[in-house]
Amino acid sequence: MLAEESARMLKPSGFLVSYCGHRYLDKVVHILSKLLHYHWLYCVGLNGNRKNPDHIIIEKWQPALVYFKPPFKRNRISKDNGNDANFHNNQLSENGFSYFIEMFSAPADIVLDPMMGNGMVLEIAKRLQRKSIGIDKNSECVEIAKDRFR
């Protein structure tokens, strides 16, 4: 119902932000993606820790999904009116990537980074004795990553 009403009520380039629990995240994404276009996922920190009764995990954040009704106009959310130069410097910490690579792979496994940027994930994978494959549509990023391994 939320997806249908949002698709009907939103103006072109309008956004829907949907706060959602982890348990139903896949279902909400599936339903919203039928009628709107995915834009971003934010995490909303929780006050204190919340135990998930179905899993042995402690939740410290909840997802907030951002969808839009086409066409997408970046200048509605960006102060630089669409200049991509400021949007690429979004590298995450090495510790965060190391943690996930160690958790979800073993030495000699292959790590794929489909938006490799400067190649940091590939370097971490190598340091953790994983094989890696990096892809980026930006040829400048590919050159930066190549230089990192020369």
Secondary structure, DSSP 8 states (H G I E B T S, - for coil): -HHHHHHHHS-TT-EEEEE--STTHHHHHHHHHHHSEEEEEEEEEEEEEEEETTTTEEEEEEEEEEEE-SS--GGGT-TTTT-GGGTS-----HHHHHHHHHHH--TT-EEEETT-TTSHHHHHHHHTT-EEEE--S-HHHHHHHHHHT-
